[in-house]
Amino acid sequence: MQIGDILDRNAIAIRVKAADKRQALSRVADLAARNLGLDAGRVFEALMEREQAGSTGVGHGVAAPHARMEGVERMRGVFVRLEQPVEFEAIDDQPVDLVFALFAPPNAGAEHLRALARVSRLLRHAELREHLRKARSADAIHALLVQEARPSAA
């Protein structure tokens, strides 16, 4: 599974305004609905339900919300960069400005967990996070994520 397989260029939004975690997840749900052909309200409810089980703020200003959804045929993702970081109850208590959300079919088992682990590992790299925060376009963010996620030849 490669990041390019789950994240389309159109599923990336930068300069997104959100006052808090709830609004940030609402923006993620809107983007997912437009790009994945889902109902924004259902996506938002699924994301909020997952957050009630525990925050998906993984640290260093990054969140990886995720949900299994009817109507999702294969693993898909959306990426949102917030204009201003918001409190997210993250593991390190730092506010979040980079959100990579994953959506899986209801019956996805290990694939869902592998994708989540892949995204988490990828966004652990401080240099990549810095480049994502400075990128000027969705295309630039897509290129960074896809390029960074390629296995090295070493």
Buried (B, 14 or more C-beta within 10 A) or exposed (E): EEBBBBBBBEBBBBEBEBEEBEBBBBBBBBBBBBBBEBBBEBBBEBBBEBBEEEBBBBBBBBBBBBBBBEEBEEBBBBBBBBEEBBBBBBBEEBBBBBBBBBBBBEEBEEBBEEBBEBBBEBBEEEEBBEBBEEBEEBEBBBBBBBEBBEEEEE
